[in-house]
Amino acid sequence: QNTTLHRLHPTTKIIGLVLLLIMTVAFVSPWQQLPILLGVLLLAWHSKSMRNVRRVLPLIITIMIFSCVTWSLFKKLGVPFWTFGPLSLSRESIEYGLAMGFRLDTMLLSGMVFVSSTKVEEFAYGLRSIGLPFPVSFALSLAFRLVPLFFTRIGIIVQAQQSRGLDIHSGNVLQRARKYVPLLVPIFVYAIRDTDLLSMALESKGFGMQGRRTEFLSFSFRTLDVLILVSLVFANVFAWTL
C-alpha cells in the first residue's frame, strides 16, 4: 500500500502509537473514548487495514462484551439500581464498563493499524532512530517475524496429525484439550530447531560484531511528521489536564 500513513517516518508511527495509547488512558468516560475509537477506525480505513481488522473482529466484539459485563457488575460506582449479592449495576458503572471496552478495543485496533502500515524493517529502523541499541531493536523486530512463523508451524503440525487420524474436534472441552497434549512435543522440537538455525544464521552473518553499521533503508522527517507528533503531544496535554 502507498497511503499517507504508510509513507510516514517509522519513528513518527512508533511515537504516535505510544502517544495515542497514553491518551486513551486519560479518559474514563465512554463519550470521550468513543471519538478516539472512531478516529482509529478512520485511520484503519485510510490505511486500507480494514481487511486485517475484520480478521480480529470476533476478538474485538468479545473484548467489548466481556469488559462491559465485568466492569458494570463489579465496579462500585454511583447509586446501584440493581443488586444481587456482590453484583450490582448503576448508570456510572455501565458507562465505566463501556469506556473500558472502548479503551481496550482502541488499543487493539491501534496496534493492528500500526502493524498493517509498518514493515518489519521500518519498525527496526524506527527503534534504532529513537536510540535503542541494535541488538534490542533487532530482537523486538524479530518477534514480528517469529510469531507468525510459529503459528504457521503449529497449523502444519496439527494438519499433519489430523491426516494421521487425530480427531481434535470430538468430545467435550477437557477431552479436546487432552488431545492437544501429544502435539506439544513436535511443536517444542520445531521451536528449538528454528531457534538453533536462526542463531547459526546470525553468527554466520557477523551478528554482535562491533563497529558502525550502515543502513539499507533511509527515511527523512517531513513537515507532516512534525505536525502529527506536535498534534498528538498537544492532544495528550489537553486530555490529561481536563
Secondary structure, 3 states (H helix, E strand, C coil): CCCHHHHCCHHHHHHHHHHHHHHHHHCCCHHHHHHHHHHHHHHHHHCCCHHHHHHCHHHHHHHHHHHHHHHHHHCCCCCCCEEECCEEECHHHHHHHHHHHHHHHHHHHHHHHHHHHCCHHHHHHHHHHHCCCHHHHHHHHHHHHHHHHHHHHHHHHHHHHHHCCCCCCCCCHHHHHHHCHHHHHHHHHHHHHHHHHHHHHHHHCCCCCCCCCCCCCCCCCCHHHHHHHHHHHHHHHHHHHC
